[in-house]
Amino acid sequence: MKKTYQLKDFSLIVFDIDGTLVGDSHQFHPFTRDTLLKLHDFGIPFTLATGKILPATKAQADELRVSLPLILANGSILQRRSGEILYHVYLPEKVTRKVVDICEQRKENLIIYSDDKIFIKAMNEDIYPIYSMVESGLYQIGEWENLPVGFERATKCLVVNQHDAQSLYQLGEKLEGVLNSQADVVHTSTKLVEVVPKGINKASAVSRLAEELGISMHQVMAFGDYDNDAEMLSAAGLGVAVGNASDSAKAAADIVIGACEENAVADFLRKLMSEIE
C-alpha cells in the first residue's frame, strides 16, 4: 500500500455482497463471516449495500448481526432488518411504463421491485438462477397489467439476460435514449441491467446514513466489485475494489485487493485488526 490505513480512522464500513463478500454460492465463507462478526468486538459499525431488497438480504444480514440500516435496491431504500423503512424513493410512473413497453416489445425478462416485493410475469431459466434463493416476496403475476401495487410504486426495474451480454448492453443504450435522463440506467453485472431513480445510488444512500450517524464520508470504508459500486467507492474515505471488480469499480477505488473467491476482504480486514490487537 502507498498509504497506511488504520481501523480507528473509520466509523462506518459498507460492504457490497455479491462478487465482493460472496461468490457464486451466495454463502459466506466461514473466514469471511467470522471476520465481519469480529468487527462487532472492535466496536466498528458496518452495513451491507446491495441491489437486492430485504427478503433477499435479511438472512445474510441476520447472519452478520447487522445493526445499522441496510442499503437496498442500489440506494433507493434504507431499511432495518426488522422491516422498518427509514428512506424510500420510487421511479416516476411514466418511466416504469416506458420500461415495461420496451421490454414487452423486445420480449425481455423484466423484474419489477416494489418495497419488499418482487414481481415477474413468470419464472423461467433466465430468471431462476438469480432468484432461486429468494424465500419470500417473489410473485408471478402473468401479465404486467396485473401488477397489484401500481406502476407508481416501482422501486426499480431490472432485466436479466443470462446468455447474451451484447443484447443486454444494447438494451441499456436504448433505455438511456428513451428515458432521456428521467432515470439512471445501470449495468450491475454482465447479466443484469437496472433502471433506478435519477441520482440515487449506493453513494447517495451511504452519504445519507453517514449524516444520520453524524460522521463524514472521510470516515467511511467501502468495498465493492461492479459498476454500481463505483460512486460509493469514489465517495468513501477509503474505497476498496476486489481483484475481480469491473474496470469502473477499480478506477473509482483507492486500492485494489485480491479476489472475492480468495476471501480478500476478510484478509484485508484481518491485517488491519492485527495492528491493534
Steps between C-alpha positions, in 0.01 A plus 500: 500500500618851426318626809449346840137450602384428854162377622481778757480752217159367391159521667303306239579213263269421208513173309355407165397134518501304172841485338656675799419297811348192335558318173273282292389300804349815655617364835753661734825310532552434874816714498311794350202459732717472812708802398197723452352383829831592664437863398233505772773421756697801378193722523507586130150541348442349158218437258425342162430683174332298227270516202273249673212572737440380854351151437809409296744663744362441848650153553850629425447811712372281785804273469728802541282661770490831311351761731511799264245562225567302182554677168266322261390526136828675414428785737126547449421355843648532848338229711569324828504123532176534698328635189487865606554720193692821568519624142346397171481656154299371202536522123265743323196309375563603139852356519375164622237487226761580233728224629211252495409598141858459377548169676172367366597596144841335535373202705746576780504337842374794706478503879331784689588575862256675733577547870572147628338322205635373168269446202560292186269387226613138533804308617736376227856373457642852478332631813531191720880512563469854632196446722519134598609593853222754562284334764216754509372808325527369141172504304412368154221715356463378140464841336623846600147636492447283809770683699324535837697794641462741210770628266553806720647287781787336314827525689698385198473298181750226422562295187691172510663329203721204583607423144553817293705776662511702177121505472479615862749778431293611200188500716676725748587745223140499374362561848740790555386658175128456558498599867693817416651561845174431685670208678841336519585183307763290675670174401532317832663189349559351156155340532299785650397851404292715734293816478513694827383845617708787366798589716441214742785255553691329777712812555198724558360250750834464682520879522150513649590230751827672591313823562258316729798359690663842527812405307663614177556294188873514580422267791340238272677192362317332210552175311358415157544319172285643222388813315215567745760518778718758324337815644515352850866402466587847373305684771630299795805601699645165396353320201618141461436299184550124491724347236207369295342847485394674180727761346268778619506377858878465499545849353276649770672320788798618700648150513440161337541184706469129419195329356173420672559125467828546691313655795704813434267736690533292816874469455534878458297566815689238702826675423355829622367330812838343575655845527283593800466165677 
